[in-house]
Amino acid sequence: MNTADRSRWQILTAAPHRLMFFLGMASLMLGSLWWGLHLLARQTGWPLFALDLKVAPIWAHTFLMLFTVFPAFFCGFLFTVFPRWMNGPLVPRGAYVATGLLLASATSVWLTGIHVAPSLQVLAGLLALGGLLTATAALTRVLLDANQSVPHAYVVLTGLSVEIVALAGFTFSIATANDVALHFAVRTALWGGLLPVFFAVCHRMIPFFSQNAVPNYVAWRPPWILFAVVALAYARLLVGTAGALSVLVVLDIVMFALTALCTIRWTSLQARGNPLAWTLYAGFAWLPVAILLQAARDLGFVVTGQWLLGRAPIHALGMGFFAGMLVAMVTRVTMGHSGRPLNMDRITLVCFLGLQAAAVARVGSEVVTAPGWVQTLLLTSMALWLAAFGVWTWRLGSIYLAPRSDGQPG
């Protein structure tokens, strides 16, 4: 079939990263625009509909980011690299199309349900659950049929399995209006689902990408640090649930030390003229920052009995680390798999820097105490986030609807 005869749908579904990244961007922008309107309404009283919710705002926002937006992006990445990691079979087209459509549908149904009826929110949870189950089954099949295996694959599949359990718990908790279970489901998704998956990908890919971009770069990715950081993430989840906060501080400090070590060992100053490389280092650097903030928050409670820093650690983790790595990794994969030169143009770089500023402003809004500053930083963060992701989506989104520039399949 000639390129001219191929439909947009055929082009979009020609490779898993195309569809998953495209739908991930759609979910990200829809969810962010809705959340921006809600934050604006909380500060100004307009638009009123954004305040009429069938669930607490924190859960409405959390579901989208933890269970549809970030999973869409990392599934698109994993569907691409899993077969390459282990010389295994490609993920079938039906599996990645089903995953993408289920997660995107979950976003749409959830955004409707938060204003209409809890039953639609439960349906959204079930749709997202179907998407994650489909993705995990497809990746498991690749692992079982591969000619070799790597530790990153087992860490990723474990993280995805925990994410599924967390989503099932979240959906059940929405159906039963159980706030305690909702808190546990969110902590489980963050520390037992997303963090292990993201860290495993970073451990595997940051040294690999750096080798291709930096002369004489020596890759450092010992398996022990992969297992140690992931084990600490699961340990802090269990210890935090048990309420042993003094032990939690120790785990936080050790995890900070290990992730800071990774930051130092993976970063190369020779990459300062290559934004496609150094944005990976900048995005990853948010992880030890987030864990240090979490350690300070946990220590503050042990010493004073009060939770300090608000949600600063979670936003450093979500906006700084998860979102920062998302932009850096997705841009790298998009350029490499579309036949384009491996570089980050100035507009995309400005988007990345805008996202960094958004993360700083959001973390700052949890630290300052003056109401005026809280409002200013919160709305500034949202505006920067929307602008950065809006331009980035426009910049990259059209690539997924066009054939590869080098004429190759995929």
N, C-alpha and C positions, 0 to 999 in steps of 0.2 A: 504494500500500500504506500503510495506517495505521501510525503509530508503534507502536501496541500489537501489531500483527501482525508486526513485524520481529523476526527472531531476533537473539540476541546476536552471532552470527557476522556477520550482515548489517550490524549496527551497527558492529562492530569493524573490518570491512573497507570501510566506506563512504568512507573517506579514507585515504591512505597513512600519514599521521602516526599515526593511531589504532593500526593494527596494528603498525607498526614500533616505536613507542615502547612499546607494551604488551609486545611480545616482547623488546625491548631491556631493559626493566625485569626481566622474568622471567630472562633470561640473566644480568643483572647481579647479581640477588639469589642465584641458584643458584651462580654462580661465586664470589661473595663469601662466602657461607656455607661453601662447601667450603674456600676459602682460609683463612677464619677458624678452622675446625676444624684445618686443617693447622698453622697457626701455634701454636694452643693445644697441639697434640700435640707440637710441637717443644720447647715450653717446659716442658710438664708430663708428657709421656708418655701423655696421653689425649686423644682416642680413638686407639687403635693403628692402626686401618684407614687413618687419614689419613696415616700415615707409609709405608704400603706402596704405593709408586708404581712405575709402569713407565717413568717418565721423570723427569729431574731436576726438582725443584719449581719452579725458576725458569721452565722452559719450559712447565710445566703452567699456571702462573698467566699467563704472558705471552701464550700463544695466546688465551686467553679474552678478555683485555682488548683486545689489538691487533686480533684478527681476527673476533670475533663481537659483543662488547659495544659498543664504540665505533662500529663500522661500522653496527650496527643503528640506533643513534640518528641518526647523521649521514645515513644513507640516508633515514630517515623525514623528516628536515628537508629534504634535497635534493629528494626526490620532490615535496615541497610547493612549494618556492620556485623550482625550475628553470623551470617554465612561466611563473611570474610575472616572473622576471628578464628573460625574453626574449620574452614574449608568444607562447609556443609551446604545443603540444598537451599535454594532461594525460598523466601516466604511466599506462599501462593497468593496470587492476585486476589482471590476471593477473601482470604483472611485479612489482608490489610485494607481492602475496601470495606468489609464488614466492620472492622475495628474503627475506622475513621468515621463512617456514617453513624455508628452507634454512639460514639463519644460526642460528635457534633449534634446529634439529635438530643442527647442528654442535656447539652447546654441550652438548646432552644426550649425544651420542655421545662427545664428548671427555671429559666427566666420568666416563663409564663406562669408557672406554678407558684412562685413566690408572691405573686399578686392575685392569684385566682383561688387555688385550693391545694391543701397539703397532699392530696392524692396524686396530683401531677408531680409534686416533688418526689414522692415515692417512686413514681414511674420513671422519673429522670434518673434516680439512683439505680433502678433496675437496668435501664438502658446503658448507663456507664459501666455497671457491673458486667453486662454482656460484652461490652467492648473490651474490658480488661481481661475477662476470661478468654475471649477469642485470641487476643494478643499473646497471652501467656501460653495458651495451648500451641499456637503457631511457633513461638520461640522454643518451646520445649521439644517440639518435633524436629526443629533444626538441630538442637543439641543431641538428640537421640540418634539422628541419622548422620551426624558429622563424622569426619575422619579423625578428628582430634578434639580435645576440649581445653578450655582455659578457665582459670578460677573466676574471672570476671563474669562468665556466663552463669555460674552457679550463684554468685552474689546477686546478680541482676534478677534471676528467676526467683530467688528467695525474697528479694525486695518486692517484686511484683505480686508474689503470693501474699505477703503481709499487707500490701496495698489493697488487695482484693478483700481480705478479711476486714480491714479498716473501713472500706466502702460499704461492705455488707452491714457492719455495725452501725455506720453512720445512717444508712437507709432505714434500718430497723429503728434507730433512735428517733429519726424524723417521724416515722409512723406512730411511735408511742410517746412522743414529746418528752424524751428522757434526756435532760441536759447533761447529767453526769456521764452517761454513755457517749454523748456527742463529744464531750471534752476528751474522753479516752480515745475515741475513734480518730480525732484530729491529731492527737499526740502520736498515735500509732502510725498514721499515714506520714507524718513529718519525719519522725526519727527512725521508724522501721520500714517505711516504704520508699519515699522519695530520696532521702539522704543516702541510703546505701546504693540505690540505682545511680544517682548523680555522681557519687564518689567513685564507684566502680568505673563508670565511663571516663571520668577525669583521669583516674589512675592508669587506664589503658591508653587514652587518646592524647592527653596533653604531651607526654614524652614522644609519642609517635608523630604527632603533627609538628612538634618542635624539631625533630630530627630532619624533617623534610624542608624546614624553613630556615634553620640556623646552622651555619657551617660548624663542623666539629662538635656538634651538640652530643653529649653522652646521655643516653636515656637512663633514667633511674626510676624503676618501678618494682621494688622488691615485693613479693607476695605477702610478706609478713605485715607490712604496713597497711595493705588492703584489708586483710583479715582483722588486724588490730582495731582500725578505725571503725569498721562495720560492727565488730563485737562490742566496742564501747558504745556505739549508738543504740544497740539492742539492750545493753546492760543499763544505760541511763533511762531507757524507756521503762524497764522493769523496776528499777530502783525508784524512779520518780513516781510510778504508780503505787509502789509500796509506801511512799511517803518518807523514805530515808534520805532526807535532803542533805544532811552532812556528808553522806557517802556520795551523793550526786555531785557535790562540789569537786570532790577528788576526781571523779570520772570526767567532769568537764575540763579540768585543768590538764589531765593527761591527753584528752582528745585535742585540746587546743595545741599542746606541744607537738603532737604528731602531725596535725594538719598544717601548723606553721612550718614544720620541717619540710613537708611536701611543697609548700609555697616557695621556700628558699631553694630547694633542690631543683624544682622544675623551671624556675624563672631564669631566663637568660637575658642579660643586658644587651646582648648583640641583636636582640629582636626589637629593639626600640624603634627602628625604622620600618617595622613590618606590623601594622595594626592587626592583621589577621592572626598573628602569633601572640602579640603582647596583650590583646584583649582577653585571651584565654587565661593568662596569668592574673590580670586584673580581676576578672570574674571569679576565679578560684580564691583569690586573696580574701574575699568576703567570708569564706567559710570559717577560718580561724577567728576573724573579727566577730562573727555571729556567736561562735562558741564561747569566746571570751566574755562577750556581753551576757550570755546565758549563765556563765560561771559567776559573774558579778551579781546577777539577779538572784541566783540561788543562794550565794553567800550572804547577800543582803537580808534575805528572809531568815536564814539561820541565826544571824547576829541580832537583827532588829525585830523580826516577826512581821515585817512588812515587805510586800513585793515592790521592789524598786525597778526603774527603767521600763515599766509598762510592757508593751509588746515590741520594744526595740529589738530584742534578739531575734524574734520570729520574722520581723520585716527585714533585718539584715540577712537572714537566711533566705527568705523567699524572694525579696526584691533584689538584693545584692548578689547572692550566690546563685540561686536557681535561675532567676531571670537573666543575670549577667552571662552565665555559662550558656544559657539558651541562645542568646543573640550571637555570641561568639561561635558556638558550635554549629548552629543552623546556618549562619552565613558561610562558614567554612565548607560545610557539606554541600550547600546549594551551589556555590561557585565551582567546587570540584566535580559535581555530578551533573552540571549543565554545559560542560565544555568551555566554560569561561576561565579567564586567567585567575590564578589563586591570589587574589588581593582584595582588600576592603577599601572601597572608595570613600571619599571624604564625607559624603552624605550619610552613609552607613556608620562611619566612625562617629559622626556627630550624634547619631541616634544612640549609639552605645554610651557616649559620654553623657547624653541627656538622661539616660537610664541610671547612670551612676549618681548623677545629681539628684534624681528622684528618690533613690534609695537613701542618700544622705539626709535629704529633707524629711523623709518619712521617719527615719530613725531619730532624727533631731526632734520631731514633733512629740515623741514619747519621752524625751529627756527634759525639755523645757517645761516650766510650770506656769508661765504667764499665759492666760487664755488667748490673748491676741496673737502671741507667737505660735501657739498650738494651731490655731485656725489658719494662720498664714502659711506655716510650713506644711500643714496637711493638704491644703488646696494647691499649693505650689507643687508639691510632690505629685499630686494627681494630674495636674496640667502637664508637667514634664513627662510623666509616664505615658499619657495619651498621645502627646506630640511625638515622643520618641518611637513608640510602637506603631503609631499611625503612619509615620513616614517610612519606617522600616518595613511594615507590611506592604505599603504601596510599592516600595523599591524592589522587594523580593517576590511579592505575590505574582506579578506578571510573568516571572521566569517559569513558574510551575505550569503555566498555561501555554507555553511556547516550546517547540522542539529544542533539543540540544543544539547549541550553536555550531558544534563540530560535526553534526549529522549522524552521530553515533546513537544507537538505541538507548532507551532509558530516560 
